[in-house]
Amino acid sequence: MKTLILGLGNPLLGDDGVGWRVAEAVRPQVTNPEVEVDCLAGGGLSLMERLIGYDRAILVDAMTTGRAPQGTVSCFDLEQLPDPTASHLTSVHETSLKTALRLGASLELALPQKVLVVAIESQQVYDFSEELSPPVMAAVPKAVQCIVATGWLSPPVG
C-alpha cells in the first residue's frame, strides 16, 4: 500500500516544527519502498492535494489544545481529531483538512482511505526559533514509536 508520512508545521517557529523533526527521525527506519516521508508547511486544500495518490497517510503535527501537558503525544484516526481548528490540520486562511478531504472525495480524487494523526501538545508555536522546547523535543522519540507501532514502515511479510 502506498503510504505517506508527512511532517507538518514550520521549522522556523519553535515547537511548530516538531512534525518535521519527527518525520526526519522516522525516515531512516523506513524499509518499505511503498512508504514516502516528507514535510509540508501548508494545510487545508494544499495538504489535501499532497495526499492524492496514497492509500494511507500519517500526519505528524504540533497541536495546541491546552488539555494535556506540553509534549504529550496522541495517536488517533483523523475522524477522532478532538479540535478541528487545531494546528495545520486546518487554517484560518482556508478550509479544514476534514472539509478539504470531503471536497476531494466528492471530486473522486484518489485520497487515502486511512489517515492517522500523531499530535504533539505544544505551546510555543509562534516563537521565531529553530529549537524545540525541552518537553516537545523529549516527545520526538515517543511520536516516532507511535509511527513505528503501525507496522507500516517495513514491507509486509509473506
C-alpha positions as CSV (number, residue, x, y, z in Angstrom):
1,M,0.0,0.0,0.0
2,K,1.4,3.4,-1.0
3,T,1.9,5.3,2.3
4,L,2.8,8.9,3.0
5,I,4.3,10.0,6.4
6,L,4.0,13.8,6.4
7,G,5.6,16.1,9.0
8,L,3.6,19.3,9.2
9,G,4.5,22.7,10.5
10,N,7.1,25.4,10.2
11,P,10.6,24.6,11.4
12,L,11.3,28.3,12.0
13,L,8.5,28.7,14.6
14,G,9.8,26.8,17.6
15,D,7.6,23.8,18.6
16,D,5.6,24.2,15.4
17,G,8.5,22.4,13.7
18,V,8.1,19.2,15.7
19,G,6.3,17.4,12.8
20,W,9.3,18.0,10.6
21,R,11.6,16.7,13.3
22,V,9.6,13.5,13.8
23,A,9.5,12.9,10.1
24,E,13.2,13.2,9.8
25,A,13.7,10.8,12.8
26,V,11.3,8.3,11.1
27,R,13.0,8.4,7.7
28,P,16.0,6.1,8.5
29,Q,13.6,3.5,9.9
30,V,11.6,3.1,6.7
31,T,12.4,-0.1,4.8
32,N,9.2,-0.4,2.8
33,P,9.7,1.0,-0.7
34,E,6.0,1.9,-0.8
35,V,6.5,4.4,2.1
36,E,7.4,8.1,1.4
37,V,8.4,10.5,4.2
38,D,8.1,14.2,3.5
39,C,7.5,17.6,5.2
40,L,5.0,20.3,4.4
41,A,4.3,23.8,5.7
42,G,0.8,24.0,4.3
43,G,-2.7,23.0,5.5
44,G,-6.3,22.7,4.2
45,L,-6.5,22.3,0.4
46,S,-2.8,22.2,-0.2
47,L,-2.4,19.4,2.4
48,M,-5.3,17.5,0.8
49,E,-3.6,17.9,-2.6
50,R,-0.4,16.4,-1.2
51,L,-2.3,13.3,-0.1
52,I,-3.6,12.5,-3.6
53,G,-2.3,9.1,-4.8
54,Y,-1.7,7.5,-1.4
55,D,-3.6,4.6,0.1
56,R,-2.9,5.7,3.7
57,A,-1.1,8.6,5.5
58,I,0.3,9.6,8.8
59,L,0.2,13.3,9.6
60,V,2.5,14.5,12.3
61,D,2.0,17.9,13.8
62,A,2.1,20.2,16.8
63,M,-1.3,20.7,18.4
64,T,-2.3,23.3,21.0
65,T,-5.4,22.1,22.8
66,G,-4.5,23.2,26.4
67,R,-6.0,19.9,27.6
68,A,-2.7,18.0,28.0
69,P,0.8,18.7,29.3
70,Q,3.2,20.1,26.8
71,G,5.0,17.2,25.0
72,T,2.1,14.8,25.3
73,V,1.9,12.6,22.2
74,S,-1.5,11.5,20.9
75,C,-2.1,9.0,18.1
76,F,-5.5,8.7,16.6
77,D,-7.6,8.4,13.4
78,L,-8.3,11.7,11.6
79,E,-12.0,11.2,12.3
80,Q,-11.2,11.4,16.0
81,L,-9.5,14.8,15.8
82,P,-10.5,16.5,19.0
83,D,-10.4,20.0,17.8
84,P,-10.9,20.6,14.0
85,T,-9.3,24.1,14.4
86,A,-6.1,22.8,15.8
87,S,-2.7,23.2,14.1
88,H,-2.0,22.7,10.4
89,L,-4.9,20.3,10.0
90,T,-6.9,23.5,9.4
91,S,-6.1,27.1,8.6
92,V,-7.7,30.5,9.2
93,H,-7.0,31.2,5.6
94,E,-8.7,28.2,4.1
95,T,-10.8,25.2,4.9
96,S,-10.0,22.4,7.5
97,L,-8.4,19.2,6.3
98,K,-11.6,17.3,7.0
99,T,-13.6,19.6,4.8
100,A,-10.9,19.5,2.1
101,L,-10.9,15.7,2.1
102,R,-14.7,15.7,1.7
103,L,-14.3,18.0,-1.2
104,G,-11.6,15.8,-2.7
105,A,-13.8,12.7,-2.2
106,S,-16.7,14.5,-4.0
107,L,-14.3,15.2,-6.9
108,E,-13.4,11.5,-6.8
109,L,-9.7,12.2,-6.2
110,A,-7.5,9.2,-5.2
111,L,-7.2,10.1,-1.5
112,P,-6.0,7.8,1.4
113,Q,-8.7,5.5,2.9
114,K,-6.8,5.6,6.2
115,V,-5.3,8.8,7.8
116,L,-3.7,8.7,11.2
117,V,-2.7,11.7,13.2
118,V,0.3,11.9,15.5
119,A,-0.1,15.1,17.5
120,I,2.4,16.6,20.0
121,E,0.9,19.0,22.5
122,S,2.8,22.3,22.0
123,Q,2.6,25.8,23.3
124,Q,5.5,27.7,21.7
125,V,4.3,27.6,18.1
126,Y,4.7,31.3,17.2
127,D,8.3,31.9,18.6
128,F,10.9,32.5,15.9
129,S,13.3,29.8,16.7
130,E,14.6,26.6,15.1
131,E,14.8,24.9,18.5
132,L,12.1,22.9,20.1
133,S,11.2,23.4,23.8
134,P,12.6,20.6,26.1
135,P,9.2,18.9,26.6
136,V,8.4,18.8,22.9
137,M,11.9,17.7,22.0
138,A,11.6,14.8,24.5
139,A,8.3,13.8,22.8
140,V,10.0,13.2,19.4
141,P,11.1,9.6,20.2
142,K,7.6,8.8,21.6
143,A,6.0,10.1,18.4
144,V,8.4,8.0,16.3
145,Q,7.4,5.0,18.3
146,C,3.8,5.7,17.6
147,I,4.5,5.6,13.9
148,V,6.7,2.5,14.1
149,A,3.9,0.8,16.0
150,T,1.6,1.0,12.9
151,G,3.9,-1.6,11.2
152,W,3.7,0.4,8.0
153,L,7.5,1.2,7.8
154,S,8.5,-2.3,6.8
155,P,7.4,-4.4,3.8
156,P,4.6,-6.8,4.6
157,V,5.8,-10.3,5.5
158,G,4.7,-13.1,3.2
